Amino acid sequence: MKKTLVVLLGPTAVGKTELSLKLAERLQSPILSADSRQLFAELKIGTAAPTPEQLARVKHYFIGNLHLTDYYSAAQYEQDVLREMEVLFQTHDTLLMTGGSMMYIDAVTKGIDEIPTVDDETRQMLKEHFEKDGLDALVKELKVLDPEYYNVVDLKNHKRVVHALEICYMTGNTFTSFRKAEVKERPFHIVMVGLQRPREELFERIGQRVDQMMADGLLEEVKQVLPFKELNSLNTVGYKEIFNYLDGEWPLELAVEKIKRNTRVYAKKQMTWFKKNERIKWFHPDEVEAIMQYIDEQIQ
């Protein structure tokens, strides 16, 4: 029988964690996390990482196994997860992956383009270029060096513009030349289950989650990582807003409201991304039995 990977995905705060535990117990599977920020050991509260009790309930992989200063990418995640799955499939017929990081899920289910790793010298050069000359100057360069990517990229997303230029500078080729977007064949069956809620319901849960994070000590967690605030691993919702408070730019109340607003924006981006994937079967998180029945039908 062909081995099966069940992927449970959905926007932030939709209710993946508790359901993933139930499914893992039902499938007798460990959980492979697909959350690009829960990888970092220092970011427990702000990423809603599984609690010690939840980690004890089901074995998890790719939770808290990196430190903030570790460089990591979706391409590295693809390699690491496939290697781990090869081992786990020796003792499991079905494995469960869960998370909301779109690129990480795509890396495993579709494969990721083999784009060269940028060397430190080029990364530093483009960082200084961006800081000195601003985004507009980089966008003009991209239009000259890679007009095809210029026409499709979000030109307001400085990280994507900078990364494309890094590749252009380092390789002498366009970033587009490395973007093949070919779906890779996997030696296992993939079942994708998406969780969704009505917008008002999801947004209310996001607000409640942020309030709970603050009650659980998010402010103290952010203070502890303040010396590392320039790292890309901390350029994320929940941390950058509190940095603005700690820098004296915003009152705490405004920072918390901004976390809620930016989390809502991120959740909408996640759903827009996921909705393009026709392989995903959608459910409300409360439809536990229907979800389990669907998975059972798919893996028989």
C-alpha positions as CSV (number, residue, x, y, z in Angstrom):
1,M,0.0,0.0,0.0
2,K,1.3,3.5,-0.9
3,K,2.3,5.6,2.1
4,T,0.1,8.6,2.7
5,L,0.8,12.2,4.0
6,V,-2.2,13.9,5.4
7,V,-1.8,17.7,5.4
8,L,-4.0,19.7,7.8
9,L,-3.8,23.4,6.9
10,G,-5.7,26.7,7.3
11,P,-5.3,30.3,8.4
12,T,-3.8,31.3,11.7
13,A,-6.2,30.8,14.7
14,V,-8.6,28.7,12.8
15,G,-8.2,25.7,15.2
16,K,-5.6,23.5,13.6
17,T,-3.7,22.6,16.8
18,E,-6.4,20.8,18.8
19,L,-7.7,19.0,15.7
20,S,-4.2,17.9,14.7
21,L,-3.8,16.2,18.0
22,K,-7.1,14.3,17.6
23,L,-6.1,13.3,14.0
24,A,-2.6,12.2,15.0
25,E,-4.0,10.0,17.8
26,R,-6.6,8.5,15.4
27,L,-3.9,7.9,12.7
28,Q,-1.3,6.8,15.2
29,S,1.1,9.3,13.7
30,P,3.5,11.9,14.9
31,I,3.0,15.5,13.8
32,L,5.2,17.3,11.3
33,S,4.9,21.0,11.9
34,A,4.7,23.3,8.8
35,D,5.1,26.6,10.7
36,S,8.1,28.7,9.7
37,R,8.2,30.5,13.0
38,Q,7.5,27.7,15.4
39,L,10.8,26.3,14.3
40,F,12.6,28.8,16.6
41,A,12.9,27.8,20.2
42,E,12.8,31.4,21.5
43,L,9.4,32.1,19.9
44,K,6.9,30.1,21.9
45,I,4.1,32.5,22.9
46,G,4.0,34.8,19.9
47,T,3.8,31.8,17.4
48,A,1.2,29.9,19.5
49,A,3.6,26.9,19.6
50,P,2.2,23.7,21.1
51,T,2.3,23.7,24.8
52,P,4.5,21.2,26.8
53,E,1.3,19.2,27.5
54,Q,0.4,19.0,23.8
55,L,4.0,18.1,22.9
56,A,3.8,15.3,25.5
57,R,0.5,14.1,24.0
58,V,1.8,13.6,20.5
59,K,5.4,13.5,19.2
60,H,6.1,16.6,17.2
61,Y,8.9,17.4,14.7
62,F,10.1,20.8,13.6
63,I,9.1,22.6,16.7
64,G,11.7,24.7,18.5
65,N,14.6,22.9,16.9
66,L,16.3,26.1,15.6
67,H,17.6,29.3,17.2
68,L,16.9,32.8,16.0
69,T,20.4,33.2,14.4
70,D,20.1,30.0,12.4
71,Y,19.5,30.6,8.7
72,Y,16.6,28.5,7.3
73,S,14.5,28.4,4.2
74,A,11.6,26.6,2.6
75,A,14.1,24.7,0.4
76,Q,16.0,23.5,3.5
77,Y,12.6,22.6,5.1
78,E,11.7,20.5,2.0
79,Q,14.9,18.5,2.3
80,D,14.7,18.0,6.0
81,V,11.0,17.0,6.0
82,L,11.4,14.5,3.1
83,R,14.4,13.0,4.9
84,E,12.5,12.7,8.2
85,M,9.4,11.2,6.4
86,E,11.6,8.5,4.7
87,V,12.6,7.3,8.2
88,L,9.1,7.6,9.7
89,F,7.4,5.8,6.8
90,Q,9.3,2.7,7.8
91,T,7.1,2.4,10.9
92,H,4.0,4.4,9.8
93,D,1.7,4.0,6.9
94,T,0.2,7.5,7.4
95,L,1.9,10.7,8.5
96,L,0.3,14.0,9.6
97,M,1.6,17.4,8.7
98,T,-0.1,20.6,10.0
99,G,0.6,24.3,9.8
100,G,-0.2,27.5,7.9
101,S,3.1,28.5,6.3
102,M,2.1,28.5,2.6
103,M,5.6,28.2,1.2
104,Y,6.6,25.3,3.5
105,I,3.5,23.3,2.7
106,D,4.0,23.8,-1.0
107,A,7.7,22.9,-0.7
108,V,6.7,19.4,0.6
109,T,3.5,18.8,-1.5
110,K,4.7,20.4,-4.8
111,G,8.4,20.8,-4.5
112,I,10.3,24.1,-4.5
113,D,12.4,25.5,-7.3
114,E,16.1,24.9,-6.8
115,I,17.2,28.5,-6.4
116,P,20.8,29.0,-5.4
117,T,21.6,29.9,-1.8
118,V,22.7,33.5,-1.6
119,D,26.2,34.0,-0.2
120,D,26.8,36.3,2.8
121,E,28.7,38.9,0.8
122,T,25.9,39.4,-1.7
123,R,23.3,39.4,1.0
124,Q,25.2,42.1,2.9
125,M,25.7,44.1,-0.3
126,L,22.0,44.2,-1.2
127,K,21.1,44.9,2.5
128,E,23.3,48.0,2.5
129,H,22.0,49.0,-1.0
130,F,18.4,48.8,0.2
131,E,19.1,50.7,3.4
132,K,21.1,53.4,1.5
133,D,19.0,53.9,-1.6
134,G,15.5,52.6,-0.7
135,L,13.1,50.3,-2.4
136,D,12.3,52.5,-5.4
137,A,16.0,52.3,-6.6
138,L,16.0,48.5,-6.3
139,V,12.7,48.2,-8.2
140,K,14.2,50.2,-11.1
141,E,17.2,47.8,-11.1
142,L,14.9,44.8,-11.1
143,K,13.1,46.2,-14.1
144,V,16.4,46.3,-16.0
145,L,17.9,43.0,-14.8
146,D,14.7,40.8,-14.7
147,P,11.8,42.5,-16.5
148,E,9.8,39.3,-16.5
149,Y,9.9,38.9,-12.7
150,Y,9.3,42.7,-12.4
151,N,6.0,42.3,-14.1
152,V,4.7,39.6,-11.6
153,V,6.3,40.4,-8.3
154,D,4.7,42.5,-5.5
155,L,6.9,45.6,-6.0
156,K,6.0,46.8,-2.5
157,N,7.4,43.6,-0.9
158,H,11.0,44.6,-0.4
159,K,12.1,41.1,0.7
160,R,11.1,39.6,-2.7
161,V,12.6,42.4,-4.7
162,V,15.9,42.2,-2.7
163,H,16.0,38.4,-3.0
164,A,15.5,38.5,-6.8
165,L,18.3,41.1,-7.1
166,E,20.6,38.9,-4.9
167,I,20.2,36.0,-7.4
168,C,20.7,38.3,-10.4
169,Y,23.9,39.8,-8.9
170,M,25.3,36.5,-7.6
171,T,24.6,34.2,-10.6
172,G,24.6,36.7,-13.5
173,N,21.2,35.1,-14.6
174,T,17.7,36.3,-14.0
175,F,15.7,35.2,-11.0
176,T,13.0,34.1,-13.5
177,S,15.3,31.5,-15.0
178,F,15.3,29.6,-11.8
179,R,11.5,29.7,-11.3
180,K,10.2,26.7,-13.1
181,A,7.2,26.0,-10.9
182,E,7.2,22.3,-11.8
183,V,5.3,20.0,-9.5
184,K,7.6,17.2,-8.3
185,E,6.5,13.6,-8.1
186,R,6.4,12.3,-4.6
187,P,6.7,8.6,-3.6
188,F,3.7,8.9,-1.3
189,H,0.0,9.8,-1.6
190,I,-1.0,13.3,-0.4
191,V,-4.4,14.1,1.2
192,M,-5.0,17.8,1.9
193,V,-7.6,19.0,4.4
194,G,-8.3,22.7,4.8
195,L,-10.0,24.3,7.8
196,Q,-12.0,27.5,7.4
197,R,-14.4,29.6,9.4
198,P,-16.7,32.5,8.6
199,R,-14.7,35.7,8.5
200,E,-16.3,37.3,11.6
201,E,-15.8,34.1,13.6
202,L,-12.1,33.8,12.6
203,F,-11.4,37.5,13.3
204,E,-13.0,37.1,16.8
205,R,-10.8,34.1,17.5
206,I,-7.7,36.1,16.3
207,G,-8.6,38.9,18.8
208,Q,-9.0,36.4,21.6
209,R,-5.8,34.7,20.8
210,V,-3.8,37.9,20.8
211,D,-5.3,38.9,24.2
212,Q,-4.4,35.4,25.5
213,M,-0.8,35.8,24.2
214,M,-0.4,39.1,26.1
215,A,-1.8,37.4,29.2
216,D,0.7,34.6,28.8
217,G,3.7,36.9,28.7
218,L,4.2,37.9,25.0
219,L,5.6,41.3,26.1
220,E,8.3,39.6,28.2
221,E,9.1,37.1,25.4
222,V,9.6,40.0,23.0
223,K,11.9,41.8,25.5
224,Q,14.1,38.8,25.6
225,V,14.6,38.7,21.9
226,L,15.0,42.5,21.5
227,P,18.7,42.3,20.8
228,F,18.0,40.2,17.7
229,K,15.2,42.4,16.3
230,E,16.9,43.0,13.0
231,L,16.9,39.2,12.2
232,N,14.6,38.1,9.5
233,S,13.2,35.4,11.8
234,L,11.7,38.3,13.9
235,N,10.2,40.2,11.0
236,T,6.9,38.7,11.9
237,V,3.5,39.7,13.3
238,G,3.4,39.8,17.0
239,Y,7.0,40.8,17.4
240,K,7.6,43.8,15.2
241,E,4.6,45.6,16.7
242,I,5.9,45.1,20.2
243,F,9.3,46.3,19.1
244,N,7.6,49.6,18.1
245,Y,6.2,49.8,21.6
246,L,9.6,49.1,23.2
247,D,11.2,51.7,20.9
248,G,8.8,54.3,22.2
249,E,7.0,54.7,18.9
250,W,3.6,53.3,19.9
251,P,1.7,52.9,23.2
252,L,1.2,49.3,24.2
253,E,-2.5,49.4,23.5
254,L,-1.9,50.5,19.9
255,A,0.8,47.8,19.4
256,V,-1.7,45.1,20.5
257,E,-4.4,46.4,18.2
258,K,-1.9,46.4,15.4
259,I,-1.0,42.8,16.1
260,K,-4.7,41.9,15.8
261,R,-5.1,43.9,12.5
262,N,-1.9,42.5,10.9
263,T,-2.9,39.0,12.0
264,R,-6.2,39.4,10.2
265,V,-4.4,40.7,7.1
266,Y,-2.1,37.7,7.2
267,A,-5.0,35.3,7.6
268,K,-6.6,36.7,4.5
269,K,-3.4,36.3,2.6
270,Q,-3.2,32.6,3.7
271,M,-6.7,31.9,2.5
272,T,-6.1,33.6,-0.8
273,W,-3.0,31.4,-1.3
274,F,-4.7,28.2,-0.2
275,K,-7.9,28.7,-2.3
276,K,-5.8,28.5,-5.4
277,N,-5.0,24.8,-4.6
278,E,-7.8,22.6,-5.9
279,R,-6.4,19.6,-4.1
280,I,-7.6,20.9,-0.7
281,K,-10.9,19.6,0.7
282,W,-12.4,22.3,3.0
283,F,-14.2,21.8,6.3
284,H,-15.3,23.8,9.4
285,P,-13.0,22.7,12.3
286,D,-16.1,21.5,14.2
287,E,-16.8,18.9,11.5
288,V,-14.4,16.4,13.2
289,E,-16.2,13.2,12.2
290,A,-16.7,14.3,8.6
291,I,-13.0,15.2,8.4
292,M,-11.9,11.8,9.8
293,Q,-14.3,10.0,7.5
294,Y,-12.9,11.9,4.5
295,I,-9.4,11.0,5.5
296,D,-10.3,7.3,6.0
297,E,-11.8,7.2,2.6
298,Q,-8.7,8.8,1.0
299,I,-6.2,6.5,2.6
300,Q,-8.0,3.1,2.0
